[in-house]
C-alpha cells in the first residue's frame, strides 16, 4: 500500500475534544446516570464516576469537538511544504459544518484520502458520530456503512494501524513514534490530557489550535518516514 500511496493526495487531520460540560456537577441527573453507567466497570473504592469525568471528552456521546486541523503536503521549488487549515469554534455544529463542507473542496483538489493517528478508532468515527448528533449529513468519505474493510483502509488511512502490522494488541502513541523516527515532537506545550483544562479553565482555544496543528504535521511526517522520505520542517508549515 505504501509504495502506491502518494502523500500529496492525502488530507491529514487531527481533532481535539473536551467533555460536554466543564465538570460532572453541571450535568443533569439523567446524564449523570448515563455517565455512571458508562463508568461502572472502572470505579472502585477509591475512584468514583465523578472523578473519571475528565475522561468524558474521549467519548462521542459525552464529549464535543473544539478543533479539527487539516493539512496537505505540496512542493515548492523542489522542497516539501505543509499547508494547514484549522476549523474551530465553541459552537460544534458550526465547526463541523465548515469542516464537512471543506472535505468536498479538498476532494475536488485531489485530496481523496484522509489520514490520522488512531483515526480508525477515534478521529474518523468521532467526527461522524458528532456530525449525526448535530443533525448534519455525513461527508461522503466518512459514510462507510456497508463498505468493505479494505475499501475503508484505502480511504481512511491510520498511521497507528500501519505501525501495528496486524498486531491487534499493540498501541503506540504518536509522541513515541515521533521519538522513534526522530520527528520533532508536537508535545512541546500541552498534551491531550491538558486540553479540557486549557479550554474550560484558561479559556485559551488558540493554544489548543496550535497544538492540534503541530500534531497534524507530525502525522504527515510519520507517514513520510514510513515511506523512507525526509520530513517536513516546522518552518515549512504554512497556516491559512
C-alpha positions in Angstrom: 0.0 0.0 0.0 2.7 2.5 0.9 4.5 2.0 -2.4 1.4 3.1 -4.2 0.4 5.9 -1.8 1.1 9.4 -2.9 1.3 11.6 0.2 0.3 14.6 -1.8 -3.1 13.1 -2.4 -3.8 12.7 1.3 -5.5 15.1 3.7 -4.0 14.8 7.1 -6.1 15.7 10.2 -6.2 15.7 14.0 -9.0 16.6 16.3 -9.2 17.9 19.9 -12.1 17.1 22.1 -13.4 18.0 25.5 -16.2 16.9 27.8 -19.6 18.5 27.1 -19.6 20.2 30.4 -16.8 21.8 32.5 -17.4 19.3 35.3 -19.6 16.5 36.4 -21.8 18.6 38.7 -23.1 20.6 35.7 -24.8 17.6 34.1 -28.5 17.0 34.8 -29.4 13.8 36.7 -30.2 11.8 33.6 -26.8 12.5 32.1 -25.1 11.8 35.4 -26.9 8.4 35.5 -25.7 7.6 31.9 -22.1 8.5 32.8 -22.2 6.4 36.0 -23.5 3.5 33.9 -20.7 4.0 31.3 -18.1 4.1 34.1 -19.5 1.3 36.2 -16.6 -1.1 35.4 -13.9 1.5 36.1 -15.0 2.7 39.5 -13.6 1.2 42.7 -13.4 2.1 46.4 -11.0 5.0 45.7 -12.4 6.2 42.3 -15.9 7.5 41.6 -17.6 8.2 38.3 -17.4 11.9 39.1 -13.6 11.7 39.4 -13.5 10.0 36.0 -15.5 12.7 34.2 -12.3 14.3 33.0 -12.2 11.4 30.5 -15.6 12.2 29.0 -14.1 14.0 26.1 -12.9 10.8 24.5 -16.5 9.5 24.2 -18.5 11.0 21.3 -21.7 10.6 23.4 -20.3 12.7 26.3 -17.8 15.0 24.5 -17.6 17.5 21.7 -15.0 18.6 19.1 -13.5 22.0 19.6 -10.8 21.9 16.9 -10.1 20.0 13.7 -6.8 20.8 12.0 -6.3 19.6 8.4 -3.2 19.8 6.3 -1.7 18.6 3.0 1.8 18.2 1.5 2.9 20.1 -1.5 6.1 21.0 -3.3 7.6 24.4 -3.8 10.9 25.0 -5.5 11.7 21.3 -5.1 11.1 21.3 -1.3 8.2 19.8 0.6 5.8 22.1 2.4 2.7 21.6 4.6 -0.3 23.8 4.4 -2.7 23.7 7.4 -6.2 24.9 7.9 -8.0 24.6 11.2 -11.7 24.5 11.9 -12.5 25.7 15.5 -15.4 27.1 17.4 -17.2 26.8 20.7 -20.3 26.0 18.5 -19.5 22.4 17.5 -22.2 22.3 14.8 -20.7 25.4 13.1 -17.3 23.9 13.3 -18.4 20.5 11.8 -20.5 22.1 9.1 -17.5 24.1 7.9 -15.2 21.0 8.0 -17.6 18.7 6.3 -18.2 21.2 3.5 -14.5 21.7 3.1 -14.0 17.9 2.6 -15.8 18.3 -0.8 -13.4 21.1 -1.8 -10.4 19.0 -0.8 -11.7 16.0 -2.8 -12.0 18.2 -5.9 -8.4 19.3 -5.3 -7.3 15.7 -5.4 -7.1 15.0 -1.7 -9.2 11.8 -1.8 -7.9 10.1 1.3 -7.9 11.1 5.0 -5.1 10.2 7.4 -4.9 10.4 11.2 -3.1 8.6 14.0 -5.5 6.2 15.6 -8.0 7.6 13.2 -10.0 4.4 12.7 -10.6 4.1 16.5 -11.0 7.8 17.3 -10.9 10.7 14.9 -13.0 9.3 12.0 -15.8 7.8 14.0 -15.9 10.7 16.4 -16.4 13.2 13.6 -19.1 11.0 12.0 -20.9 10.5 15.3 -20.8 14.1 16.3 -22.0 15.1 12.8 -25.1 12.9 13.2 -25.7 14.2 16.7 -25.7 17.7 15.4 -28.1 16.9 12.6 -25.5 17.1 9.8 -25.2 15.0 6.7 -22.2 12.7 6.8 -19.4 13.6 4.5 -19.2 11.0 1.7 -15.7 9.9 2.7 -16.9 9.1 6.3 -20.2 7.4 5.2 -18.6 3.9 5.4 -21.7 1.8 6.4 -21.7 -1.3 4.2 -18.2 -0.6 2.8 -15.7 -3.5 2.7 -12.8 -3.3 5.3 -10.2 -3.0 2.6 -12.2 -0.1 1.0 -12.3 1.7 4.3 -8.5 1.3 4.7 -7.9 2.7 1.2 -9.8 5.9 2.0 -9.2 6.3 5.7 -5.5 5.8 6.5 -4.4 5.2 10.0 -0.7 5.6 10.9 -1.3 3.6 14.1 -2.8 0.7 12.2 0.0 0.8 9.7 2.5 0.5 12.5 0.7 -2.4 14.1 1.4 -4.7 11.1 -1.6 -6.8 12.0 -0.9 -6.9 15.8 -4.2 -6.1 17.4 -2.8 -5.8 20.9 -0.2 -3.2 20.2 -0.8 0.6 20.8 1.9 3.2 20.2 1.3 6.9 20.8 2.1 9.5 18.2 4.6 11.1 20.6 6.5 7.8 21.0 6.6 7.2 17.2 7.9 10.8 16.7 10.7 9.9 19.1 11.4 6.6 17.4 11.6 8.2 13.9 13.4 11.4 15.1 10.5 13.6 14.2 10.3 16.9 16.2 7.6 16.2 18.8 4.5 18.3 18.8 4.1 17.8 22.5 6.2 20.9 23.4 3.4 22.9 25.0 0.5 20.8 26.1 -0.7 17.2 25.7 -4.1 15.6 25.2 -4.7 15.3 29.0 -4.5 19.1 29.4 -6.8 20.2 26.6 -10.0 20.3 28.7 -8.3 22.3 31.4 -6.8 24.8 28.9 -10.2 25.1 27.3 -12.5 25.4 30.3 -10.3 27.0 32.9 -7.8 29.0 30.9 -10.2 29.8 28.0 -7.2 29.5 25.6 -8.5 28.0 22.4 -5.7 29.5 20.4 -3.2 27.4 22.4 -5.1 24.3 21.6 -5.3 25.1 17.9 -1.5 25.5 17.7 -1.1 22.1 19.5 -3.6 20.5 17.1 -1.8 21.9 14.0 1.6 20.6 15.2 0.0 17.1 15.7 -1.3 17.2 12.2 2.2 17.9 10.8 3.5 15.1 13.0 1.1 12.6 11.4 2.2 13.7 7.9 5.8 13.4 8.8 5.2 9.9 10.3 3.7 8.8 7.0 6.7 10.2 5.2 9.0 8.3 7.5 7.1 5.1 6.8 7.9 5.7 3.1 11.5 6.4 3.8 11.2 10.1 2.9 12.6 13.2 4.5 10.3 15.0 7.0 8.8 18.5 6.6 10.4 21.1 8.8 8.2 23.1 11.1 9.3 26.3 9.3 7.8 24.9 6.1 4.3 24.7 7.6 2.0 27.4 6.2 -1.1 28.2 8.2 -4.2 29.5 6.3 
